Amino acid sequence: MPDDARAFLVPPGIGHNGGPPLDPGADWRRFCWKKAHARAWKTPPREIALARLARAQALGMTYREYTAILLDRGVHL
């Protein structure tokens, strides 16, 4: 292992104040991810939910598994 990689494995010493975040955009990306996740998993209209449920049961899957694949791949199984 190179010496510069070992520096990341050493815990901070006494008096270390935590310093600035190493990834300043992490909070913004987390916020965006949470908003997008909530929008994607928003409850669909009743007709769509029932159609997904029927298709999931026909395939031997749960509604949540079927919807996850649908949202991930963007295609109906």
matplotlib code that plots the C-alpha trace (Angstrom):
import matplotlib.pyplot as plt

x = [0.0, 1.5, 2.3, -0.3, -3.1, -2.1, -2.6, -6.4, -6.4, -4.9, -7.6, -7.4, -5.2, -5.9, -7.1, -8.4, -11.5, -13.0, -12.0, -14.2, -16.1, -14.1, -17.0, -18.7, -21.5, -22.6, -25.4, -26.9, -26.7, -28.3, -31.1, -31.6, -31.6, -34.2, -36.5, -36.1, -36.7, -39.8, -41.1, -40.3, -42.1, -45.1, -48.3, -49.6, -53.2, -55.4, -55.8, -52.0, -51.4, -53.9, -52.5, -49.0, -50.2, -52.0, -48.9, -46.6, -48.8, -48.9, -45.1, -44.9, -43.4, -44.4, -45.8, -42.7, -40.3, -42.1, -42.3, -38.6, -37.6, -40.0, -38.4, -34.9, -35.1, -38.0, -39.6, -42.5, -41.6]
y = [0.0, 3.4, 5.8, 8.4, 5.7, 4.9, 8.5, 8.0, 5.0, 6.9, 8.3, 12.0, 12.9, 14.8, 18.4, 17.6, 19.7, 17.7, 20.3, 21.2, 18.5, 16.6, 16.5, 19.9, 18.9, 15.8, 17.6, 19.0, 15.6, 13.9, 16.5, 15.9, 12.1, 12.2, 14.5, 12.2, 9.1, 10.5, 11.6, 8.1, 6.2, 8.6, 6.6, 6.2, 6.5, 3.6, 2.1, 2.0, 0.5, -2.2, -3.0, -3.2, -5.4, -7.8, -8.0, -8.6, -11.4, -13.0, -13.0, -14.3, -11.0, -8.5, -5.1, -3.4, -5.7, -5.2, -1.4, -1.3, -3.1, -0.9, 2.3, 0.9, -0.4, 1.7, -1.3, -3.6, -7.2]
z = [0.0, -0.9, 1.9, 0.8, 1.0, 4.6, 5.7, 5.2, 7.6, 10.5, 12.8, 13.6, 16.6, 19.8, 19.1, 15.6, 15.0, 12.2, 9.6, 6.6, 4.8, 2.3, -0.1, 0.1, -2.4, -0.4, 1.4, -1.8, -3.5, -0.6, -0.7, -4.4, -4.0, -1.2, -3.3, -6.4, -4.4, -2.9, -6.3, -7.9, -5.1, -4.9, -4.8, -8.4, -9.4, -8.3, -11.8, -12.3, -8.8, -9.4, -12.8, -11.4, -8.5, -10.9, -13.1, -10.1, -8.8, -12.2, -12.2, -8.6, -7.3, -4.7, -5.8, -4.4, -6.2, -9.5, -9.1, -8.2, -11.4, -13.4, -12.0, -12.4, -15.9, -17.3, -19.0, -18.1, -17.5]

ax = plt.figure().add_subplot(projection="3d")
ax.plot(x, y, z, "-o")
ax.set_aspect("equal")
plt.show()
